[in-house]
């Protein structure tokens, strides 16, 4: 599991870059999962390439394509999900 750096010392530009990079990771995982589903691989767990939230731990997958998870119980940044 990757370790999220302390983001309080990041500049606004660095924070924005971190969120963009996190969304790239999340989208790559989604694409990889779709590839495996299309290949009809048996016993494939949908959470295999998941992006569980490290902050709340309850959200199994990042929802949306914005900087913040759209799940009402989560609403954490993409970087919190890109583990």
Secondary structure, DSSP 8 states (H G I E B T S, - for coil): ------GGG--HHHHHHHHHHHHHHHHHHHHHHHHHHHTT-TT--TTTT----TTTS---S--SSSSB---TTT--BHHHH--
